[in-house]
């Protein structure tokens, strides 16, 4: 091979290179193979263009080396919103997930949710491969959601967008009744909305979960029900004195007639 090529290859492999990827199915020079073999460097060849290969490799490496954590809970896709149900063991997370799947929503993971941070503010959740889409229902045992409900009842992964933290109802405790102040929780440095949901026997948590998802969609599009109601209430209180005056005027007018 030309001396210039040999010098270029020698300088190139002086670095600690784990592998060399040759794109566009280009021919690999014999001297490069010999030099790489001496330094135990793998050579890979692909028909992909350089731009496409770099893009796919970058995505793969970002996913593999992304910050990750695991959380005890259940992740369900409800109306396109990734809802992470958390709470103490035995509070009913799996039962709620099963009920949601039966109503047409999709299970992502149960018991242990693996969460990775794949972008600046994007959290992706999925289940363990060995136990993916398997629900543990106390008193019943393990349930394979995919076998029972089919492919429409599962997802492989989903963005985590809302945490619904289930707590036991306490009569003496005050709970949020307006929702004016949005509470958040932090996972891997990313803040997401958190709903503290007290539960007790007879409370339809499934319908409430669906409502939380729809309400989150409304907030995403700029409509905040609690704040809108608060705004209307303030306007009403400011103008409340005008209503009786208007009514009195109408009554007086009718009396004269």
Secondary structure, DSSP 8 states (H G I E B T S, - for coil): --HHHHHHHHHHTTS--SEEEE-TT----HHHHHHHHHTT-EEEE-SS-HHHHHHHHHHHHHHHTS-EEEEESEEEEETTEEEEEEESTTSSHHHHHHHHHHTT-EEEESSEEEEEEEETTEEEEEE-GGGTTEEEETTTEEEEHHHHH-GGGB-SEEE--EEEEEEE--TTS---SS--S--EEEETTEEEEEEEEEE-TT--HHHHHHHHHHHHHHHHTT--HHHHHHHHHHHHHHHHHHHHHHHHHHHHHHHH-
